[in-house]
Amino acid sequence: MVNLSDKLNHDFKFFVTWAFNVVMLQWTIEAYLGLEFHLVYRYTAIAMVSVVFALITFFVWRKIEYRKT
């Protein structure tokens, strides 16, 4: 049986990392359209690091979700 608190913890982390990526994408687009190119690289780099955390969280969540009891 999957531990519910463990699953909810990873669900929350998964949601936060993807929400953060959406915000970074929006900030990157605004910086690009506002011709603030120095911010584009900064926001893109931050988003790439966040993507790594999101993928790690996703794979851990998937492992917990589909664990055989």
C-alpha atoms as one frame of an Amber mdcrd trajectory, in Angstrom:
protein
   0.000   0.000   0.000   1.243   3.472  -0.879   1.855   5.765   2.069  -0.614
   8.628   1.545   1.480  11.316   3.233   4.504  10.369   1.130   2.430  10.516
  -2.035   0.893  13.886  -1.116   4.324  15.276  -0.330   5.581  14.337  -3.787
   2.354  15.560  -5.428   2.929  18.945  -3.819   6.597  19.063  -4.899   5.604
  18.082  -8.430   2.958  20.815  -8.592   5.311  23.483  -7.188   8.134  22.669
  -9.612   5.839  22.769 -12.633   4.140  25.972 -11.447   7.581  27.537 -11.000
   8.498  26.517 -14.556   5.342  28.159 -15.912   6.238  31.396 -14.118   9.820
  31.279 -15.420   8.552  30.715 -18.969   6.265  33.723 -18.663   9.090  35.902
 -17.277  11.417  34.733 -20.065   8.873  35.624 -22.761   8.245  39.032 -21.193
  11.997  39.720 -21.016  12.444  38.677 -24.650   9.556  40.795 -25.912  10.694
  43.696 -23.739  14.169  43.466 -25.328  15.803  42.735 -21.958  18.043  40.022
 -23.346  20.303  39.856 -20.294  17.280  38.644 -18.302  16.364  36.029 -20.900
  19.546  34.064 -20.237  19.165  34.349 -16.463  15.535  33.185 -16.469  16.289
  30.385 -18.917  19.150  29.104 -16.756  16.955  29.158 -13.641  14.204  27.334
 -15.527  16.618  24.643 -16.716  17.713  23.931 -13.148  14.066  23.806 -12.109
  13.322  21.338 -14.910  15.952  18.980 -13.508  14.270  19.142 -10.086  10.854
  18.634 -11.685  12.027  15.548 -13.560  13.621  14.053 -10.450  10.419  14.711
  -8.506   8.330  13.191 -11.302  10.345   9.971 -11.424  10.266   9.583  -7.635
   6.514  10.274  -7.644   5.979   7.721 -10.416   7.994   5.149  -8.503   5.852
   5.722  -5.412   2.583   5.812  -7.365   3.140   2.534  -9.185   4.900   0.648
  -6.398   3.639  -2.898  -6.081   2.341  -3.824  -2.671
